[in-house]
Amino acid sequence: MNSIKEDRLEQHTINFSNRLTEEYVKSFAFKVAEILKSMTTGRHSPVSVTGDESKIKSFAKALGYEERYIRALAESSAGDPNTMNLRHQLEAAIADFEKSTGIKWPVR
C-alpha cells in the first residue's frame, strides 16, 4: 500500500522583540513573501507574531493592504482609481510599519 504524501504546513514565526540582524531581516523578508503567497492563493499557512503590540498592529495593517493591493492589480489595472487609492493606503501603512519597527518593508 502506498503512503499518502502530504505537504507539511510550515509555521511562520515572527518576533518583533528579536534584535535586528542581517539574518533576522533576511528571514523576515522570506516569511512575509510566504505569508503573502498563502493569503493570495488561499493556501493555509499558520503564522505566529509576537512582540510589541504597536509593531504587530503596523505589520498586520501593512500585510493586509499589501494583499488588497495585489488582488486589486490582478482584477484591474494600476491606473484604476480604486487601485491607486489602495496603493496610497499601502504606502502609508508601509511607512508606519518602517517607522514603528525600523525594518524596511520587504515587498516592493
QUILINBEL-V825169 format. One line per field, one symbol per residue. phi: phi as a letter, one per 40 degrees, with the letter a starting at -180 (. if undefined). A space follows every 10 residues. Layout:
# QUILINBEL-V825169
phi=???
This chain:
# QUILINBEL-V825169
phi=.cccbbcccc ccbbbccccc bccccccccc ccccccdccc bgccacbbbb hcdccccccc cccccccccd cccccabccc dccccccccc cccccccccc bgbcccba
